[in-house]
Amino acid sequence: MKISIIGAGFTGLSAAYYLSKAGHDVTIFEKESFPGGLATGFTQPEWDWTLEKSYHHLFTNDKNILNLAKEINFKITTKRPKTSVYAKNEIHQLDSPFSVLKFPLLSVFERLRMGITIAFLKYSPFWKYLEKHNATIILPKLMGKKSYEMIWQPLFMNKFGQFSDNISLAWFWARIRKRTSSLAYPEGGFLKFANKLIKEIKRKEGVFYFNTEIKNLYSKNKIRIKFEESGKLKEIGGFDSAIITIPSSTFLKIAQLPDAYRENLEKLKNIGATNLVLRLKKQFLKDGTYWLNICDKNNPIMAIAEHTNFMDKKNYNNEHLLYVGNYKPIDDRYFTMTKKEILNHFDPYLKKINPDYKKNIIDFEFFKDYFAQPIIPTNYSKIIPPFKTPLKNVYLANMEQVYPWDRGTNYAIETGKRVAKLLLKEK
């Protein structure tokens, strides 16, 4: 078969890998000049490794990506970093049952109650019943009002904003159940991993078109794709099947779809992500914390991740690399701000944690992704579109179909593998 794949994120790369491995001709179209989607990276001349434009890591139970890495002989490193929360202007480790029991800002009873709730969600395999419940209503009842308002409510508000009051408890369950104390990371960075996949696909004669924006997709007896490359409109036809891995809202723009199907896709909501990346001469989180959740409703920062408190700074010319991350609707002012404006905006809050950090700035970048986090309302399973679309031999496979688990590279790879398997089964 001759198969077109739109999008060279990890879903598209995964589908291309498994289809080319099965002996089929794959052609991959990507709007950007680089692969990896949300997990793409950048580098500096002095660095040995690339760094993601938005923070990424793997859990040690991410079997899909770990197995694929093993299959293509790509090395993954595993470490046990420190996760903490910033609450009441203090940093406290909170990444194990022991640290929960030691947490000083809650009473012993409140700690036990929160710990029992987290343990229940961690070890319960039954998510289906939970999806009809609103997390922001149920969690205060389970773990107690003070625990919820101090730690979890600010995180919901900072992550989901206007959507925070209608997030399914199944989404929160998945976040808790999936988490592992040790984390993993592809040696050299996710971009290097993506490029290794490309090499494997090309070895099977896969073809890649980068800097290519899809304008239209037509499906009749064969599939034709019209795209823009270097400012010129071009068209390629003769495809037996197509896999769409871009956001559903973009799919709506490039294809003629039935009204009922369009209406269902339009129900799917997303928010974007912004990441300020600081390159520093000295460590920012001096206690060694890798991941710091900001539990403060009045703080504009959602999370801080010091990548070099996880991966060795020697891979980055001994620089200390810090993410300052947020999720925002794409019409938020953050998406119009320059990197200097966003740094000035965050500066008073960063100084509360490290008053001298600005003296150590080497440089900084500001990255924006417009489709980074699907909104998961109650009963989300009822609106998830299937892989098969109304268009003949056209399949949709993107992060909005990852459920009940949260989106990420592991599930992007699983989604690509699943849609490839379905396509092969139906041919």
C-alpha positions as CSV (number, residue, x, y, z in Angstrom):
1,M,0.0,0.0,0.0
2,K,0.9,3.6,-0.5
3,I,0.1,5.5,2.7
4,S,0.4,9.3,3.5
5,I,0.9,10.5,7.0
6,I,0.3,14.1,8.0
7,G,2.4,15.1,10.9
8,A,5.9,14.0,12.0
9,G,5.2,14.1,15.7
10,F,5.7,10.8,17.6
11,T,2.2,9.5,16.5
12,G,3.1,10.0,12.9
13,L,6.6,8.7,13.3
14,S,5.3,5.6,15.1
15,A,2.7,4.9,12.5
16,A,5.2,5.3,9.7
17,Y,7.7,3.1,11.5
18,Y,5.3,0.2,11.9
19,L,3.8,0.5,8.5
20,S,7.2,0.7,6.7
21,K,8.3,-2.2,8.8
22,A,5.3,-4.2,7.4
23,G,6.6,-3.4,3.9
24,H,4.3,-0.5,2.9
25,D,5.3,2.7,1.2
26,V,4.9,5.7,3.6
27,T,5.1,9.4,2.8
28,I,5.2,11.8,5.8
29,F,4.3,15.5,5.5
30,E,5.4,17.9,8.3
31,K,4.7,21.6,8.5
32,E,7.8,22.4,10.6
33,S,11.4,21.9,9.6
34,F,12.0,19.3,12.3
35,P,10.3,16.2,13.7
36,G,8.9,15.4,17.2
37,G,5.8,17.6,17.5
38,L,5.4,18.7,21.1
39,A,8.6,16.9,22.0
40,T,10.8,18.6,19.5
41,G,14.1,20.0,20.7
42,F,16.7,22.7,20.0
43,T,20.4,22.9,20.8
44,Q,23.3,25.3,21.2
45,P,26.8,24.9,19.6
46,E,28.3,24.1,23.0
47,W,25.8,21.4,23.9
48,D,26.2,17.7,23.3
49,W,22.5,17.0,23.8
50,T,19.4,18.7,22.5
51,L,16.7,20.1,24.8
52,E,13.0,20.0,24.3
53,K,11.2,23.2,23.8
54,S,8.7,22.1,26.4
55,Y,9.7,19.9,29.4
56,H,9.5,16.2,28.7
57,H,10.4,13.0,30.6
58,L,9.2,9.4,30.6
59,F,7.8,7.2,33.4
60,T,9.4,3.8,33.9
61,N,6.1,2.1,33.1
62,D,5.9,3.8,29.6
63,K,6.2,0.5,27.9
64,N,5.4,1.6,24.4
65,I,8.2,4.0,24.0
66,L,10.6,2.0,26.1
67,N,10.0,-1.1,23.9
68,L,10.4,0.9,20.7
69,A,13.6,2.4,22.0
70,K,14.9,-1.1,22.7
71,E,13.8,-2.3,19.2
72,I,15.7,0.4,17.4
73,N,18.7,0.2,19.8
74,F,18.3,3.7,21.3
75,K,19.5,4.1,24.9
76,I,17.2,5.4,27.6
77,T,18.6,6.5,31.0
78,T,16.7,6.3,34.3
79,K,17.1,8.3,37.4
80,R,15.2,9.1,40.6
81,P,14.8,13.0,40.6
82,K,13.1,15.0,43.3
83,T,9.6,16.5,43.0
84,S,8.4,19.3,45.3
85,V,5.7,21.8,45.8
86,Y,5.9,25.5,46.4
87,A,3.2,26.4,49.0
88,K,3.1,29.2,51.5
89,N,6.3,30.6,50.0
90,E,8.2,27.5,50.9
91,I,9.5,24.5,49.0
92,H,8.6,21.0,50.3
93,Q,9.4,17.6,48.8
94,L,6.2,15.8,48.0
95,D,6.9,12.7,45.9
96,S,6.5,9.6,48.1
97,P,4.2,8.3,50.9
98,F,6.9,9.2,53.4
99,S,7.1,12.8,52.2
100,V,3.3,13.1,52.3
101,L,3.4,12.0,56.0
102,K,6.2,14.5,56.7
103,F,4.5,17.4,54.9
104,P,4.6,20.2,57.6
105,L,1.8,22.5,56.3
106,L,-1.0,20.0,57.1
107,S,-2.0,18.3,60.4
108,V,-1.3,14.6,60.8
109,F,-4.9,13.8,60.1
110,E,-4.9,15.9,57.0
111,R,-1.8,14.2,55.7
112,L,-3.2,10.8,56.3
113,R,-6.5,11.7,54.6
114,M,-4.7,13.0,51.5
115,G,-2.3,10.1,51.5
116,I,-5.2,7.6,51.6
117,T,-7.0,9.3,48.8
118,I,-3.9,9.3,46.6
119,A,-3.2,5.6,47.5
120,F,-6.8,4.7,46.5
121,L,-6.4,6.4,43.1
122,K,-2.9,5.0,42.6
123,Y,-3.9,1.4,43.1
124,S,-7.5,1.3,41.9
125,P,-7.8,0.0,38.3
126,F,-11.4,1.2,37.9
127,W,-11.4,4.5,36.0
128,K,-14.7,4.1,34.1
129,Y,-16.8,4.9,37.1
130,L,-14.7,7.9,37.9
131,E,-15.1,9.7,34.5
132,K,-18.6,10.8,35.2
133,H,-17.5,12.7,38.3
134,N,-16.0,16.2,38.5
135,A,-12.6,16.2,40.0
136,T,-12.9,19.6,41.6
137,I,-16.1,18.5,43.4
138,I,-15.0,15.0,44.5
139,L,-11.4,15.6,45.6
140,P,-12.2,18.1,48.4
141,K,-14.6,15.6,49.8
142,L,-12.1,12.8,49.7
143,M,-8.9,14.4,50.8
144,G,-10.3,17.3,52.8
145,K,-10.9,20.9,52.0
146,K,-7.6,22.3,53.3
147,S,-5.4,19.8,51.6
148,Y,-7.3,20.3,48.3
149,E,-7.2,24.1,48.5
150,M,-3.6,24.3,49.5
151,I,-2.1,21.9,46.9
152,W,-4.5,20.7,44.2
153,Q,-6.9,23.5,43.5
154,P,-4.1,26.0,42.5
155,L,-2.7,23.3,40.1
156,F,-6.1,22.8,38.5
157,M,-6.7,26.5,38.1
158,N,-3.2,27.2,36.8
159,K,-3.4,24.3,34.3
160,F,-6.9,24.5,33.0
161,G,-8.0,28.0,33.8
162,Q,-11.6,28.6,32.7
163,F,-12.1,24.8,32.2
164,S,-10.8,23.8,35.6
165,D,-14.3,23.3,37.1
166,N,-15.3,20.6,34.6
167,I,-12.3,18.2,34.6
168,S,-13.1,14.5,34.9
169,L,-11.9,12.6,38.0
170,A,-10.7,10.0,35.5
171,W,-8.1,12.4,34.2
172,F,-6.8,13.0,37.8
173,W,-6.8,9.2,38.4
174,A,-4.7,8.7,35.4
175,R,-2.1,11.3,36.5
176,I,-1.8,9.6,39.9
177,R,-1.9,6.0,38.8
178,K,0.7,6.5,36.0
179,R,3.3,8.4,38.0
180,T,6.5,6.6,39.0
181,S,9.1,7.7,41.5
182,S,11.9,7.1,38.9
183,L,11.8,8.8,35.6
184,A,13.4,8.0,32.2
185,Y,14.9,10.1,29.4
186,P,16.3,9.3,25.9
187,E,20.0,9.9,25.8
188,G,20.7,12.9,23.7
189,G,17.2,14.2,23.9
190,F,13.8,13.4,22.3
191,L,14.9,15.1,19.0
192,K,17.7,12.6,18.7
193,F,15.2,9.8,19.3
194,A,12.9,11.2,16.6
195,N,15.8,11.4,14.2
196,K,16.7,7.8,14.9
197,L,13.1,6.8,14.0
198,I,13.4,8.8,10.8
199,K,16.6,7.0,9.9
200,E,14.8,3.7,10.4
201,I,11.8,4.7,8.3
202,K,14.1,6.0,5.5
203,R,15.9,2.7,5.6
204,K,12.6,1.1,4.6
205,E,12.3,3.8,1.9
206,G,10.0,6.1,3.7
207,V,9.8,9.6,2.2
208,F,9.6,12.9,4.3
209,Y,8.4,16.3,3.3
210,F,9.4,19.0,5.8
211,N,8.4,22.7,5.7
212,T,5.2,21.5,4.1
213,E,1.8,22.8,5.0
214,I,-1.2,20.7,4.0
215,K,-3.9,22.8,2.3
216,N,-6.4,20.2,1.2
217,L,-7.0,16.4,1.4
218,Y,-9.3,14.7,-1.1
219,S,-10.6,11.1,-0.8
220,K,-12.2,9.4,-3.7
221,N,-10.9,6.2,-5.2
222,K,-7.5,7.4,-4.2
223,I,-6.3,10.1,-1.8
224,R,-4.8,13.3,-3.1
225,I,-3.0,15.9,-1.0
226,K,-2.5,19.5,-1.9
227,F,0.3,21.2,0.0
228,E,2.4,24.4,0.1
229,E,6.2,24.0,-0.1
230,S,8.6,26.9,-0.3
231,G,5.7,29.2,-1.2
232,K,4.5,27.0,-4.0
233,L,1.3,24.9,-4.2
234,K,1.9,21.3,-5.1
235,E,-0.2,18.2,-5.3
236,I,0.5,14.5,-4.8
237,G,-2.0,11.7,-5.4
238,G,-2.3,8.0,-5.6
239,F,-2.4,7.2,-1.9
240,D,-4.4,4.2,-0.8
241,S,-4.8,5.5,2.8
242,A,-4.0,8.5,4.9
243,I,-3.4,9.0,8.6
244,I,-4.0,12.4,10.1
245,T,-2.1,13.1,13.3
246,I,-2.5,16.8,13.5
247,P,-5.1,18.4,15.8
248,S,-8.7,17.8,15.0
249,S,-9.4,21.5,14.5
250,T,-6.8,21.6,11.8
251,F,-8.2,18.4,10.2
252,L,-11.5,20.3,9.9
253,K,-9.8,23.0,7.8
254,I,-8.2,20.7,5.2
255,A,-11.0,18.2,4.5
256,Q,-14.6,18.3,3.5
257,L,-16.4,16.4,6.3
258,P,-20.1,15.6,7.0
259,D,-21.8,18.1,9.3
260,A,-22.5,15.6,12.2
261,Y,-18.9,14.5,12.2
262,R,-17.6,18.1,12.2
263,E,-19.9,19.0,15.1
264,N,-18.5,16.2,17.2
265,L,-14.9,17.2,16.4
266,E,-15.8,20.8,17.3
267,K,-16.7,19.6,20.8
268,L,-13.0,18.8,21.5
269,K,-11.2,21.6,23.2
270,N,-7.5,22.2,23.7
271,I,-5.3,24.7,25.4
272,G,-1.8,25.8,24.5
273,A,1.4,25.8,26.4
274,T,4.2,28.4,26.9
275,N,7.6,27.7,28.2
276,L,10.3,30.1,29.1
277,V,13.7,28.3,29.1
278,L,16.5,29.9,31.1
279,R,20.2,29.0,30.6
280,L,21.9,29.8,33.8
281,K,25.5,29.7,35.2
282,K,24.3,28.4,38.6
283,Q,21.6,26.1,39.9
284,F,18.2,27.7,40.4
285,L,16.6,25.2,42.7
286,K,19.4,24.7,45.1
287,D,17.8,21.9,47.1
288,G,18.1,19.7,44.0
289,T,14.4,19.6,43.0
290,Y,13.8,18.7,39.4
291,W,10.0,19.4,39.3
292,L,8.4,22.1,41.3
293,N,4.6,22.5,41.3
294,I,3.6,26.1,42.1
295,C,0.6,25.8,44.6
296,D,-0.4,29.4,44.6
297,K,-3.5,30.7,42.9
298,N,-2.0,34.2,42.7
299,N,1.3,33.1,41.1
300,P,1.3,33.2,37.2
301,I,3.7,30.2,37.0
302,M,2.2,26.7,36.9
303,A,5.4,24.7,37.3
304,I,9.2,25.1,37.3
305,A,11.4,22.2,36.0
306,E,15.1,22.3,36.4
307,H,16.2,19.9,33.7
308,T,19.8,19.7,34.8
309,N,18.6,18.6,38.3
310,F,17.4,15.5,36.3
311,M,19.9,15.1,33.5
312,D,23.6,15.9,34.0
313,K,24.6,19.4,33.2
314,K,27.8,18.2,31.5
315,N,25.6,17.3,28.5
316,Y,24.8,21.0,28.1
317,N,28.3,22.6,28.6
318,N,27.7,22.7,32.4
319,E,24.8,25.1,32.0
320,H,21.8,24.9,34.4
321,L,18.6,24.7,32.3
322,L,15.3,25.8,33.7
323,Y,11.7,25.6,32.4
324,V,9.1,28.1,33.5
325,G,5.9,26.5,32.2
326,N,2.2,27.4,31.8
327,Y,-0.9,26.2,30.0
328,K,-3.1,28.9,28.5
329,P,-5.9,29.3,26.0
330,I,-4.5,30.3,22.6
331,D,-6.1,33.7,22.7
332,D,-4.3,34.5,26.0
333,R,-1.9,37.4,26.0
334,Y,1.0,35.1,26.8
335,F,1.0,34.1,23.1
336,T,1.6,37.6,22.0
337,M,4.3,38.5,24.5
338,T,8.0,38.6,23.7
339,K,10.6,36.6,25.6
340,K,11.7,39.8,27.4
341,E,8.1,40.7,28.3
342,I,7.4,37.2,29.7
343,L,10.7,37.1,31.8
344,N,9.8,40.5,33.3
345,H,6.3,39.2,34.0
346,F,7.7,36.2,35.9
347,D,10.7,38.0,37.5
348,P,9.1,39.0,40.8
349,Y,7.9,35.4,41.4
350,L,11.2,33.8,40.4
351,K,13.0,36.1,42.7
352,K,11.0,34.8,45.6
353,I,12.5,31.4,45.1
354,N,16.0,32.5,44.0
355,P,16.7,36.2,44.5
356,D,20.0,36.2,42.6
357,Y,19.0,34.1,39.5
358,K,19.1,37.1,37.1
359,K,22.8,37.5,37.7
360,N,23.4,34.0,36.3
361,I,21.4,34.2,33.1
362,I,23.4,33.3,30.0
363,D,20.5,33.5,27.6
364,F,16.8,32.6,27.5
365,E,14.2,31.5,25.0
366,F,10.4,31.5,24.9
367,F,8.5,28.8,23.1
368,K,4.8,28.5,22.4
369,D,2.6,25.5,21.4
370,Y,-1.0,26.2,20.4
371,F,-2.3,22.6,20.9
372,A,-0.7,21.1,24.0
373,Q,-3.4,19.8,26.3
374,P,-6.8,18.4,25.5
375,I,-9.5,19.4,27.9
376,I,-11.0,16.2,29.5
377,P,-14.5,17.0,30.8
378,T,-16.7,14.5,32.5
379,N,-17.8,11.5,30.3
380,Y,-15.1,12.3,27.8
381,S,-15.3,8.8,26.4
382,K,-18.6,9.7,24.7
383,I,-17.1,12.3,22.5
384,I,-13.8,10.7,21.5
385,P,-13.8,10.2,17.7
386,P,-12.8,6.8,16.4
387,F,-9.7,6.3,14.2
388,K,-11.9,5.8,11.1
389,T,-13.3,9.0,9.7
390,P,-16.2,9.4,7.3
391,L,-13.7,9.8,4.5
392,K,-12.9,6.6,2.7
393,N,-9.5,5.2,3.9
394,V,-8.7,8.3,6.0
395,Y,-7.8,7.8,9.6
396,L,-7.6,10.3,12.4
397,A,-5.0,9.6,15.2
398,N,-4.0,12.4,17.6
399,M,-3.6,13.2,21.3
400,E,-7.3,14.0,21.7
401,Q,-7.9,10.2,21.4
402,V,-5.6,9.3,24.2
403,Y,-7.8,8.4,27.1
404,P,-8.1,7.7,30.0
405,W,-4.3,8.3,30.2
406,D,-2.8,11.8,29.8
407,R,-1.2,12.7,26.5
408,G,2.6,12.2,26.1
409,T,5.2,10.6,23.9
410,N,4.5,7.1,25.2
411,Y,0.8,7.3,24.2
412,A,1.6,9.1,21.0
413,I,3.7,6.1,20.0
414,E,0.9,3.7,21.2
415,T,-1.7,5.6,19.2
416,G,0.5,5.5,16.0
417,K,1.0,1.7,16.5
418,R,-2.7,1.1,17.1
419,V,-3.9,3.1,14.0
420,A,-1.3,1.3,11.9
421,K,-2.5,-2.0,13.1
422,L,-6.1,-1.1,12.3
423,L,-5.2,0.1,8.8
424,L,-3.4,-3.1,8.1
425,K,-6.2,-5.2,9.4
426,E,-8.8,-3.5,7.2
427,K,-6.7,-3.9,4.0
